[in-house]
């Protein structure tokens, strides 16, 4: 085997190894991004649930959080502190 052929084989081996490592990196990156996305979604859901629990535990006064639908403009009015 000539030195040219040896060099060519070595080059091909290195090229394949780099492609494999890059493929693994991209797969790992996609998995990390997916895990981070799920974590953020769960974090948001937990925050909303916590707010809902805290909001329902507070006693409401006679004027607090009254929601009425205005038939003329179809808007929901949630004022009256």
C-alpha positions in Angstrom: 0.0 0.0 0.0 1.4 3.3 -1.0 1.7 6.3 1.3 -0.9 8.1 -0.7 -3.4 5.3 -0.1 -2.6 5.2 3.6 -3.0 9.0 3.9 -6.3 8.8 1.9 -7.6 6.0 4.2 -6.6 8.0 7.3 -8.3 11.0 5.9 -11.5 9.1 5.3 -11.5 7.6 8.8 -11.0 11.0 10.4 -13.8 12.4 8.2 -16.2 9.7 9.2 -15.3 10.1 12.9 -15.9 13.8 12.7 -19.3 13.2 11.0 -20.3 10.7 13.7 -19.3 13.0 16.5 -21.2 15.9 14.9 -24.3 13.8 14.5 -24.1 12.7 18.2 -23.6 16.3 19.2 -26.6 17.5 17.2 -28.7 14.6 18.6 -27.6 15.5 22.2 -28.3 19.2 21.5 -31.8 18.4 20.3 -32.4 16.2 23.4 -31.2 19.0 25.7 -33.4 21.6 24.0 -36.4 19.2 24.2 -35.7 18.6 27.9 -35.4 22.3 28.6 -38.6 23.0 26.7 -40.5 20.4 28.8 -38.9 21.8 32.0 -40.1 25.4 31.1 -43.6 24.1 30.3 -43.8 22.3 33.6 -42.4 25.3 35.4 -45.1 27.5 33.8 -47.8 25.0 34.6 -46.6 24.8 38.2 -46.6 28.6 38.5 -50.1 28.9 37.2 -51.4 26.1 39.5 -49.7 27.8 42.4 -51.3 31.1 41.5 -54.7 29.4 41.2 -54.3 27.7 44.6 -53.2 31.0 46.2 -56.0 32.9 44.5 -58.7 30.5 45.6 -57.5 30.5 49.2 -58.1 34.3 49.6 -61.5 35.3 50.9 -63.4 37.6 48.5 -65.2 40.6 49.7 -68.6 41.6 48.4 -67.0 43.8 45.8 -64.0 41.6 44.8 -63.4 40.1 41.4 -66.9 40.4 40.0 -67.1 39.3 36.4 -70.0 40.4 34.3 -70.5 40.1 30.6 -71.6 43.4 28.9 -74.0 42.3 26.2 -73.6 45.5 24.1 -69.8 45.2 23.6 -69.2 41.5 24.5 -66.4 42.4 26.8 -65.7 40.8 30.2 -65.5 43.4 33.0 -63.3 42.3 35.9 -62.8 45.5 37.9 -64.1 46.5 41.3 -61.2 46.2 43.8 
